[in-house]
């Protein structure tokens, strides 16, 4: 499967790219400029040996070529980035990792912004109505993702309105060692999932760590929503 990390040059995007490269998937790191994307690709190749399944592209080209998209940009860049790939994203799955944090407007990363659309992922769905948006990766830290020689002790909470898209996303995400996907229901549940992000950031600060995560226990894996 070919995966594009849209705006994939930050810590979270790089970490997700590395984890999917390690899983043997074809990965494209996208950015506004090919130069910035290539710098990110070079960083990954410096960290991993013999990487052949990774390349750089501008966001539009990455979105056009890939089958699944992952958005890893700050809240302030979310809507403009989505609009720039609107045509290329039609009919595809997009995993939205956007955190609605106050840091987007100069505030604290441990506090949420309350958006008129509800969740950032709901805003993404309104922006790209012909794309299957799934809220994902909000509760897995960039530190855990970048610690790529170790499994991740964290669940990935997801939500979305298309069951088939969620099943495809879950199969992909669970290739990351240690990660279990928990389907939390329709996309509106992203309003809850996204608010876990500032909680975990606050715990990382308070406990002077970088890998705080979350596990959901007591769920029968055979149970479907």
C-alpha positions in Angstrom: 0.0 0.0 0.0 1.3 3.5 -0.9 1.0 6.0 1.9 1.5 9.8 1.8 2.3 11.7 4.9 0.9 15.1 4.1 3.0 17.8 5.9 5.2 15.0 7.1 8.3 16.9 8.0 7.7 17.4 11.8 8.4 14.9 14.5 5.0 13.1 14.3 5.1 12.9 10.5 8.6 11.6 10.5 7.8 9.0 13.2 4.8 7.7 11.3 6.8 7.6 8.1 9.6 5.6 9.8 7.1 3.1 11.3 5.4 2.4 8.0 8.7 2.2 6.1 9.8 -0.4 8.7 6.5 -2.3 8.0 7.5 -2.5 4.3 4.9 -0.1 3.0 5.7 2.4 0.3 5.8 5.9 1.9 5.9 9.4 0.4 6.7 12.3 2.6 4.9 15.4 1.4 5.5 19.0 2.1 4.7 22.4 0.6 8.1 22.3 -1.2 10.0 19.4 -2.6 13.2 20.6 -0.9 11.7 20.4 2.6 10.2 17.0 1.8 13.6 15.7 0.6 15.3 17.0 3.7 12.9 14.9 5.8 13.5 11.8 3.6 17.2 12.3 4.0 16.8 12.4 7.8 14.9 9.1 7.7 17.5 7.5 5.5 20.2 8.6 8.0 18.3 6.8 10.7 17.5 3.6 8.9 19.6 1.2 6.8 18.9 0.4 3.1 15.7 2.4 2.7 14.2 2.0 -0.8 10.5 2.4 -0.1 10.5 6.1 0.7 10.5 9.2 -1.4 9.8 12.9 -1.3 7.1 15.0 -3.1 5.1 18.1 -2.8 1.9 17.6 -1.0 -0.3 17.7 -4.1 1.8 15.1 -5.9 2.0 12.9 -2.8 -1.7 12.9 -2.4 -2.3 12.1 -6.0 0.0 9.1 -6.0 -0.9 7.5 -2.7 -3.8 5.3 -1.7 -4.0 6.4 1.9 -3.2 9.8 3.2 -2.0 10.8 6.7 -2.3 14.5 7.7 0.3 15.6 10.3 0.2 19.4 10.3 -0.5 21.9 13.1 -4.1 23.2 13.5 -3.3 26.5 11.9 -2.2 24.8 8.6 -4.9 22.1 8.6 -7.6 23.7 6.4 -5.3 25.3 3.9 -3.4 22.0 3.5 -6.6 20.1 3.0 -7.9 22.5 0.4 -4.6 22.2 -1.5 -5.1 18.5 -2.0 -8.9 18.4 -2.2 -9.1 17.0 -5.8 -6.3 14.4 -5.2 -7.9 13.2 -2.0 -11.3 12.4 -3.5 -12.5 8.9 -2.7 -9.4 8.1 -0.6 -8.9 7.5 3.1 -7.3 10.3 5.1 -6.1 9.8 8.7 -6.2 13.1 10.4 -3.8 13.6 13.4 -4.5 17.3 13.9 -4.7 18.4 17.5 -6.8 21.4 18.3 -4.4 22.9 20.8 -4.2 26.4 22.1 -0.6 26.5 21.0 -2.0 27.2 17.5 -2.9 30.7 18.7 0.0 31.3 21.0 -1.6 29.5 24.1 -0.7 26.4 26.0 -0.3 23.0 24.3 -2.1 21.5 27.4 -5.4 23.2 26.6 -7.9 22.6 23.7 -9.4 25.0 21.3 -13.1 24.4 20.8 -13.9 24.6 17.1 -17.3 25.5 15.6 -17.3 22.2 13.6 -16.7 20.2 16.8 -13.5 18.3 16.3 -10.6 19.1 14.0 -11.3 15.8 12.2 -14.9 16.9 11.7 -13.6 20.2 10.2 -11.5 18.1 7.9 -14.6 16.1 6.8 -16.5 19.3 6.1 -13.5 20.6 4.1 -13.2 17.4 2.1 -16.7 15.9 1.8 -15.7 13.3 -0.8 -12.8 11.9 1.3 -13.2 9.3 4.1 -11.8 11.1 7.1 -10.6 9.1 10.1 -9.4 10.6 13.4 -6.2 8.8 14.2 -2.8 9.1 15.8 -3.8 11.9 18.2 -2.8 10.0 21.3 0.5 8.5 20.1 3.4 10.9 20.9 6.1 11.8 18.4 8.6 10.7 21.0 7.1 7.2 21.0 6.9 7.1 17.2 10.5 8.2 16.8 11.8 5.6 19.3 11.6 3.3 16.3 13.6 0.4 17.7 11.0 -0.2 20.4 7.4 -1.2 20.3 4.8 1.4 21.3 3.0 0.9 24.5 -0.2 2.7 23.5 -3.5 2.1 21.8 -4.5 4.2 18.8 -8.0 5.5 19.2 -9.8 6.1 15.9 -13.2 7.3 14.9 -14.9 7.7 11.5 -18.2 7.3 9.7 -17.1 4.7 7.1 -16.7 1.2 8.6 -14.7 -0.2 5.7 -12.3 2.7 5.8 -11.8 2.2 9.5 -11.1 -1.5 9.0 -8.5 -0.6 6.3 -6.9 2.0 8.6 -6.8 -0.4 11.6 -5.0 -3.1 9.6 -2.4 -0.6 8.5 -1.9 1.1 11.9 -1.5 -2.3 13.7 1.6 -3.0 11.7 3.3 -0.7 14.1 4.7 -3.0 16.9 2.8 -2.7 20.2 -0.1 -0.6 18.8 -3.6 -1.8 19.1 -6.4 0.1 17.3 -9.6 0.9 19.3 -12.6 1.9 17.1 -14.4 4.5 19.1 -17.3 4.9 16.8 -18.5 7.7 14.5 -16.4 10.7 13.6 -18.1 12.9 16.2 -16.2 10.9 18.9 -13.1 12.7 17.7 -14.3 15.5 19.9 -13.3 13.3 22.8 -10.3 11.6 21.3 -8.6 14.9 20.4 -9.0 16.2 23.9 -6.8 13.4 25.2 -3.8 14.9 23.4 -3.4 18.0 25.7 -3.9 15.7 28.7 -1.0 13.5 27.6 1.2 16.5 26.7 0.5 17.8 30.2 1.5 14.5 31.7 4.7 14.4 29.7 5.6 17.9 31.1 4.6 17.1 34.6 6.3 13.7 34.8 9.3 14.9 32.7 8.9 12.1 30.1 7.9 12.1 26.4 6.1 8.8 25.8 2.9 9.1 27.8 0.2 7.0 26.1 -3.2 5.4 26.8 -4.5 1.8 26.9 -8.2 0.9 26.8 -8.7 -2.3 28.8 -11.6 -4.8 29.2 -12.8 -4.8 25.6 -13.7 -8.0 23.8 -11.9 -7.7 20.5 -14.7 -9.6 18.8 -17.2 -6.9 19.8 -18.1 -4.5 17.0 -19.8 -1.1 17.3 
